[in-house]
Amino acid sequence: MRRMRGGVVALAAAGLVLAACSAPDRDAPDRTAGATPDRASSPPVSAGDGGAGATRTDRPRVPANPPAEYTPAWPDDTVRTKAGYRVNACVPEELRDRATVLTTRDGLHLSALVLGNGPAGVLLDHEQGYNICSWLETGRRLAAKGFRVVLPEYRNHGASEHDEKNEDPDLDAEAALAELKRVGAERVFLAGASCGGTSTIVAGAAQSLPVTGLLIMSAPSACLTVDAVPSVRRITAPSLFVVGSGDLQGNMEREVRVLYENSGAEDKRLVVDDDELHGTDMLRRSPRRDRYRAMVTEFIEEHARG
């Protein structure tokens, strides 16, 4: 478990503080027994697509990003792969050889996972205060179905670099989208939870790959320096907005409705469920998690191939 280091999430539209975004990631996969912080761990041969028995033959046919030296935001929760990449210890050992490092436009280094292959890309962006494992099981399922998935870990989180300013999370989403394009994605499905969703909207509307769909879970209309309303108007691909009616005593529902109402998509759907959980906690901790998982996975599969 880990709390966000520094900074709170301002909801510009509502004048509120999003306390849930600084909550610990209570249900991330357990840290691998015996892992040593920031030390080399031996990756296995498999996990090319996130599924059992996968081989290295599906690796992107492009040069790897070289490892970078930097201080991770959460050193106690960081391990180093044999190839020299830092990755959150919540990532299972069989997936650590899929770790890479991204460099943002403002020069920060981010830990990320690249799973799967093929021209249909999927971006999965986590919440503030959570980590790369928030979307990991979703990413593994999608990779096993033939999608190329990038999961970045945001600045000030996990194995990514610390940033004193704690601003501009959209630059992290931007770097992840650039990596998707670099490794061969020809189109992209955008997905994000909480402030990861806000950032995904802004970065996704500004990049060059065709956007095939948008999934937002519990995202405020504005987060830190990022205002998603102008950008969501520009995204016309099929869009699904999901939120619990009890999330932040109903305040998050109002925020998600702002995004939904301003969405430029003709094919758009708002799901407001009787739930108090936030973001990907709905996929991992809710009694209705099987329903949420099926809804999310089916929507992405339906639209991500374009």
Sequence and secondary structure as in RCSB ss.txt:
>XXXX:A:sequence
MRRMRGGVVALAAAGLVLAACSAPDRDAPDRTAGATPDRASSPPVSAGDGGAGATRTDRPRVPANPPAEYTPAWP
DDTVRTKAGYRVNACVPEELRDRATVLTTRDGLHLSALVLGNGPAGVLLDHEQGYNICSWLETGRRLAAKGFRVV
LPEYRNHGASEHDEKNEDPDLDAEAALAELKRVGAERVFLAGASCGGTSTIVAGAAQSLPVTGLLIMSAPSACLT
VDAVPSVRRITAPSLFVVGSGDLQGNMEREVRVLYENSGAEDKRLVVDDDELHGTDMLRRSPRRDRYRAMVTEFI
EEHARG
>XXXX:A:secstr
     S   EETTTTEE GGGGS  TTS    TT  TTSEE   S  SSSSTT  GGGS SS         BSSG
GGEEEETTS EEETTS GGGGGGEEEEE TTS EEEEEEE  SSEEEEEE  TT  GGGGHHHHHHHHHTT EEE
EE  TTSTTSB  SS   THHHHHHHHHHHHHTT SEEEEEEETHHHHHHHHHHHHSSS EEEEEEES  SEETT
EE HHHHTT  S EEEEEETTGGGGHHHHHHHHHHHH   SSEEEEEES    TTHHHHTSTTHHHHHHHHHHHH
HHHHT 
